Amino acid sequence: MPRLTKFYSPIAHSAQTLVERIFALVSSRQPGLGNFLDAPELETFLKPKDATDDEKLRVVYRNYATLYFVFVVDHAESELGILDLIQVSVASLVA
């Protein structure tokens, strides 16, 4: 169950279904794999109706103990910047 969810763009389907799909994608990955994930199956949930097919979405996540910090971003965001944002946020929570 998510402790906090925030959607900055309207979504076409149920938020709970979206969270379940993202969790299934992220939690099934091997620990040694990277923190970036292309997820074309999420595009039907997240893309605005007026979006072009050129805009690809990526899942950026970080796992700390039993918590997953997940962002879904488009090509305009820096994946490394989002990963750094997660790191700083977790460090401020722990301190």
Order of alpha helices (4+ residues) and beta strands (2+ residues): alpha-beta-alpha-beta-beta-alpha
